[in-house]
């Protein structure tokens, strides 16, 4: 994985997204700081995150970021959709289903 992601430098991500490098780095540092037990991070996402052929993988990736930072289980530390209707996504508003956890 390290080799795969090594190609995504801040310069390349900046070029792809159009977001200046310094702002990307500031956002990354700010969100990474939520890995501290005294802080929490919440990711809110909208339909643009899910309405793709890889929408489920996108949401799962957000959950993995939360897991890596230790943000799941903390107060207000979740990834959740922002939908106009509370019943729009139903059960899928949770970060993951127990049946999708890896075998340990």
N, C-alpha and C positions, 0 to 999 in steps of 0.2 A: 504494500500500500504506500509505503514511504516513497518508493521509486515512482509510482503512478502519480502521486500528488505533487511530487517535487517539480513537475513541469508547470504548475500553476503558481507562478511568482506573482507578487503584488502588481508588477508592471503588466503582466499578461491579463490578470483579472481586471485591472483598471482599463486596459484596452478593450476587453470584451464587454464590460458593463458600462463604460463611459463615466464611471465614478473615479474622481482623482485619487491617486495612490495614498496621499496623506489622510484623506477622509476614510478610505477603506481601513487603513491601519488603525486609525482612532476608534472606529466602530469595533473592529476585531478585539482590540485591547480592552475596550469598555465591556463588551459582552463576556470576554474571557475572565474578567474580574469577578463575574458572578459565580465562579467556581469556588469562591471563598464561602465557608459555611455560614458566615454572618450576612451574606447577601443571597439574593435569588434572581434568576433570570426567567422571564416569560417570553415565549415566542408566539405571536399572534399571526395567523396567516389567513389569506382570503382565497377566493375561488381560483385565482390565477395560479396558485401553488398546486392545486389539485386537478384542474381540468386539462390534463395532458395524458398521453398514453403511459407516462411514468409518474402520474400523480401520487399513487400509493408510495412509490419509492421516495418521492420528494418529502412526503410527510414522515416517512420512516427515517429519513436522513436528519430531519429536524429533531426527532426524538433521540437519535444517536448523539447529536451535539449536546442535548440536555443530559443524557446519561454520562457522557464523557466529562462534563463539567460537574457532575454530581447534583444537578438541579432537579431531578425527579424526586418527589417525596417531600421536598421542602415546601414551606408556606408560599403559596402563589407561584410555585416554580413548575410550569407546565408548558406544553405547546398546545395551542388550541385554535380552532377555526373561528373566524369572525364571520358569522352568517346572519342573514336577515331574519331567519326563522330558527328557533331553537330545535325544531324537529327536522330540519333540513338534512343533517348528517346523522342524527340519531346516535347509535352505538359508536360510530367511528370518531366521535369527538374525543375519545381517550387516546393517549399516545400510542398504545399498541394493545393487541389482544394477547391474552395468555397463551393462546395456541400458536402465536407467531414468535414466541421467545425461543432462542437457540437452546439446544440440549446442553445441560451442564453436568 
